[in-house]
Amino acid sequence: MENKMSQESNTVTLELMLPKDVKKDPKTKTCIRTRLDVSGQELVDRIRMEYGLEYITLILRGKKLSADQRLDEQGVKNHSFQILSDRDGRDSMAVPYLEIADQKGNPLEIPDRERKALILAMGYHEKGRSLMKRKQYDNAVCHLLEADQQFRKFNSALLTSVDNYAVLQLDIVWCYQALEALSCLEDAKSRLQRAEDCFLKCYGEQQERLQMIKGNTGREQVLFLRLYLLQSLLFYYERNDAQARDKLSKVESLYGRLCLDSEKMTQLMALGFTEGEARLGLRACQETCTRPQSTSTLADKSESS
């Protein structure tokens, strides 16, 4: 209803990132609703009047907005991925704005209805992952479950042809454990099983498909690290100590192989690479740390990886 009203009235709700000394409650979001046909200067004047700020710069998704142009002329709009998903089917066939491929890189043909669902699923998933990084797990799991609903509109063969759905299952269960949602144990168990089945089908029993296609399995090994860690927690809650120890042993072994040399990370980042790029590069070259590492903070490190 909110989205429909926004489209009909040509308005948008913007979240403002204000200085700490201006915000009344640092834990709550500061939002402002505005029409899209106003200029950037009009919005600046309104913010200045409401919050008493003298110097204001409008930046949206890394782009500085012009004071002379209207907001809608500068790409300001509600839920970009929702608008993208509603493109006319004939237009989407003429201009392939989204393609999905299997682990071998072969494009998969999917109907327009499923393509629309995929865009929504990816949008919800990305938003959920962003909230996870900020430790907002209660909001994150809502977006992730919305993504799961969209993915379920696909046929089962497609879901097991790519790893996106499996990664989503891991993220949902990760939120469950962060929220200590013990009532979701059965759901978590089935989701982890779906994730494991999908990974094995996509990558191969010994990840031989990945090795053949990419030449390394560094990034995907992190997914298995998260899977084994969540499985060990699940078995622990079920009081299955033997299975919990077995999975935790796999976690420690895999973590030891994936742990990176901090000095090499620092060297690469000094050359201009981001932390993520440096991490992926070292794992692709199997440049891991040879020194023993503590596993006391495995959960935090696994999530950030």
Phi, psi and omega in degrees: 000319178300314180296319181296317179296322180295319180292319182290323182266359180057046179239168179213147175256121182251138174268125183264134174263092186266158175301149184300326183283353179263325183291135179285317179232108183297344183272348181254152179281147175253113184241155177220134180258132184214157173285152181274347182268014175266159180279164176300325181294322178297321178293319177301315181297322180292317178295320179299319182289319185283329187241000175068028179269141181267315182250119184228132173236129179267119179232126180233119181051043176082001181247130178283128181276142180280143179284337185274333183269155175290155181297317182292338177283347182250018174085012177279123181198167180278130170044078183304319183292331176292317180294319180297322183290339182269011177298150181298138183302320180294324178293322181292331179283326180288322179238102185289085183283348177213128175233146177237138184230157176278185184293346176268358180089005181279127180296141179254130178278124179228148179295161180302321181299318180286329177295319177297316179298324180295318179298316178296318180299315180294324178294312178298320181296315181296319177296318178298318179295324177297318178292326177298319180297333178266011178064021177267068190292328181295317176287324182298315184294330177296316179292321181293323178290328173295318177298320179298320179297321179291319179298328182290352176280353178273159172285155187298329181296320180291320181299328181265005179268340179231160185268358183303317182293322179295318178298321178299319179298319177298317182295321179296314181293327177299320177293321177304312183290327179292327179271358182054044182276080183294337179290349182258016185299316181294318178296319179298320181297315180292325179292319179294325177293320177296320180297314181296316179299318181293316179299316182295322180288322181286318189262338187098156183302321179248023182058030182292330179293318177297315181300320181289322184277312187258338181087352177205165182230022186302309183295316182290334177297328178296324178296320178292327176300314179295319180300310181295323180295316179293322178295321179296321178295320180297314178296325178297315179295331178276001180063031175260081188296323183296313179293323179298316179295321180298314180292321180294326176297319176295322178299311183296320179295314181291321179298322178297326180280336184264344182298129187264154177284117184298326180294318179291325175300314180297319180297316180292320179293330176292336178276358177110356178283147175286168179299318180296317179296318179296319181296314180295321181295316181293322179290325178296326179269001181059036177269074182262170183282137180266351181274146179296142181239148176284144179253019183290338181241037182301319184298311180297316182292323179294319180294317181289339180279000000 
